[in-house]
Amino acid sequence: MSQSTPTDREELQRDIEETRARLANTADALAAKADVKAQAQAKADDLKAGAQQKVHDVSASAPGTPTQQTAVLVGAIVTVTALAVWLVVRRR
């Protein structure tokens, strides 16, 4: 609220409108803070964007073309799977 009491009708009206605007901003801020689902979604979106950026950075700095990188990744997955199957069969 203003420091002095308004004396003019127009000044009083301006003061009321400014107070309403501040109150509306405060209510909006409180509503946003209370919306846990929206906050969680925003945090998830931020984390997803960060992860995508890291994947892009690593892919960009890795040697070879994206096709070669994919082939190496598939090869590693096949190798690990074959090793796991071999260990399981060996224990029987």
Number of C-alpha atoms within 10 A of each C-alpha: 9 8 5 6 10 13 8 9 9 10 12 13 12 13 16 13 12 14 14 12 12 13 12 12 12 12 12 12 11 11 11 13 11 11 10 11 10 12 13 11 11 12 12 12 12 12 12 12 12 12 12 12 12 12 12 12 11 11 14 12 9 11 10 12 11 12 9 11 14 12 12 13 12 12 12 12 12 12 12 12 12 12 12 12 11 11 11 10 9 8 6 5
